[in-house]
């Protein structure tokens, strides 16, 4: 949530970049983030447990940064050029959810975690938290960004990838294994990020559900829906 609040500041300090990006349509920018984001996921998923893998992780981190920058520009360009559309908003949120899932699953599919069950569970909870924000917007008319935001999650994912690459350069793969139900999962930055994504998704779901329920109930009280007439 803290990083999400920096979006307006990010757009304010990058007018030259926005002017350059304005040569492309907002929709094209939105689509352009997708291959960079998927490329980042592939680099992470197929990185080896050696120095070569460290460089692959750094490449993945770079591609993720590019995807983040492009994703932060499409809306700014749309507003700057008067091309704000419902379709653009819908497409942006849709592809954001696709990349959210790709990145979490890529982390869990990597040799450093190697547990797709955990990855798909984390992706589910991540998307569930995002869904609550989108659904609140559909019903109440305003987007809910509370909880563990996409910006927070993406930046922490980036940090975890870089830390994992540094560990590989020093010949370190993990710090042991998790206890109880996760004894086969090594403790390292990538596995920690998968757990953070899962727990963050659950927390976000609960926080956004609680806030949205209050707001929607108040709207129902102030502006009751027309009820069907019974003959």
Phi, psi and omega in degrees: 000323181296317181288329178298327182289347180273358184303314181296322179293322178300315180292327183290329184266004182236040180301323178298318179294324178295320179296320178294316181293338181294348176291341175254154177287153178304321180296319179296321177297318179299314179293326183295330179293334185297306181297325177294318180294317178294321177300320177298317179298319180295320178298320180290313185296327186252011177293138179270164184272056179208190182297322177302318177297327176298318178290325176296321178295320178295322176296318177300319178297319179296315179296325178294320178298316179300316179298320179297316181297314180297318180296330178280349184260334187299316178293322179296318179295319179300317180288323182289332184252007179067038181240031179287125181223158175295321179298319179298317179295317180296314181296318181299312180294322180296310181291330174300316180294322178300311181291325176304313180293319180301314184292318180294316180293322179298317177301314184286334180280344182293161179295343183277345177236306174056048178211091183290332178300313177297320182296315180291326176295316179296321178296320179299311181293325177297312180291328178296318177296318179295322180301321182297324177292317181292318181293323177298321178295319181293322184270315186263345177090002179223140181285139179254113182254012182289162180093208182271097189285167178297322179297315177301311183296319182292318179294319178294324175298316178300315180297318181296322179295316180295317179298320179295321179294320178297319178300319180295322179297335178261010177074022181250130181255326183198180179239034182108205183229155180289156181274172171056252188283348186238039186291345180264359183258122181290148178274114177201175184300324183288316178294323177299321180293325177296316178296319179298319179297317180295309181294322178295323178294317178297314180298317180298318178303313183294315181296313183290324178297316181297315182291316182295323181298319179295316183292318182292321177296324178293319177298318178299324180288320183280323183227075182301144177288149177293127183269146179294144180271133178265125179282000000 
